[in-house]
């Protein structure tokens, strides 16, 4: 081989070795930093636990914060949650008919006659009325959501089955967001899709999420991702996630429809999520559950643990759950993981 050609070959070999070294170093550095796992629980599920056990909600939240939970997932309001919080009164036509003997004695209701297939919502606050009305009209159409004429800015009549109405996501409670944030938690929002959604509706949902301020991320709720079934809508969801810089969760084994399209388009923000279902939590032992969490972090690069509480115990259920959370955190640390906002591995190495 001529001397000049040999020198060129050596030069390219050196360049290749240097490039390989840089890539290896960057990968090592990136994966070394990819060791933070976010421990998340649902505010709704914690409320269910506190109610079941007769335990103060604030005290329970403070305890789980101290035991290692970093973030609280907040679901969109539903007609049921708004009723339980005292923001609305909600009646089906059948329920209102049962109260008719009483309502007829109240002046505004004297000439009112409930219609079959309608539900009725009475509000305490005008801002809640405006907010919920817009959410309902976007999802059901303006023709199916009307004012109760004799109760302006206070009452709505809504057409739709009770099952369909119960499943609607109606935006996020600012009070709930303030509550968990003031206790030191990060916030994860559970955005909910609906049929016939369009780009304007998707943008509206993201504007709703903006009211929460800085959030840790989004995990889509239900069987479908925001924007499904149209691919152009799913790509628009991915575009808004990128624009806002919101990490989003891919729930293992859930098979959410549309998640692959969003993940392919915004892979740099995707975080793998593991959760043990409510049904599994009824039969799994604490030790088996902990082993499953640690295996998910080690073997499958899961970086969000969406932890459901145990709802049955032969001893102190609250303390059993606190111990469970604390042990998950300790076992992660033994395995050289930290807890905090979920690490996101660069898309290059996904």
Phi, psi and omega in degrees: 000130178303149183301320182296316180296322179297319180294320179296318179298315179300319180300313182291326176296317179296316179300316181296318179295319178296315180299317179297321179296318179296315180298315180297317180296314181297321179294317179299315180297316181296314183287333175293326179278349184271054188233016183252125183248133180264124179262119189235141170227156181274132176299320179299316182289325177291324176295320178299318179295314181295322179294315181300320185266359182064037186250142182297129184300314182295318180296320178296315179300318179297321181293317181289332174297314181294329182279344174137354179289129182268323191225152176243130176274128180248124180273158173295148176299151172235170177299326178293312182294325178294325177292315181296328180280352179085009181280334180221160162251134187228124182228139166280169179299325180293317180294320181292324178298324179295332181267001188302323182299328180276316184297328181297343179273354179258127190312308184299335185265358188303322183256008184273135179232116179300145179253143178302138177083002178256150170241159187229134182236127177246130185254151173272334190227137182296322180296320176297318178303310182295318182294312182290322179300315180297317178299316180295317181293325178295324186269332183250338186100147184296329182294335184263356180233107185233155175288146165281110190306326183272001177229065183299136180061016181231323187233147175230148168244134189230130176264135179155156180293153179300323181295316181294316181295323181295335185270356184284138172268128190240035178088176187254145178281118177295328178296318179294318179298314179297320181302306185288326179293320179294338176272001174096009179273153163283160182245129170245131182260140178256087179287139185243133179279166170211158182294153179066020180291145176233180184297322179297321178293320179298316179298321178298317179299319179291325175295325175299319181291332179299331181296341180281353183074212182289124180241161180280333179166185182231136169236118183293142183259142176094192186276346183231151178276152179306120181110340180298140019259351187284131181299321181297327177289320178296320177294327177292321174300314179299320179298318180290324175300317179292318180298319181275342183072031182272117168298150179224149185267140170252109185281119180302138172066003182278331179062039179299129181289128179098348185292327181295319179298315179294317183294323179293327183276332183229048187298333182291350180247000185280137178231131180283133184242137173241143176214150174258124188296161180302320181294318179294324181296339180284341185237343184281145176278159179301316182295317179297320180296316181297316178300321180294318178299311184294320178298320179298319180290318184286312191268331188238010177058035174289133182234003168232122172261113178264095193267121174267142181283154166290138181248002177224145179200151176271353179236233182267107187296319180298310182293327176297319179291321178298316178296320178300311180297315182299320181292321176302313180298315181296318180293326174298315181295321176299326180272015175072030172253156171250167173243144183159200179298135188304132172290144177240120180281135180310141182303334180301329187252012184287000000 
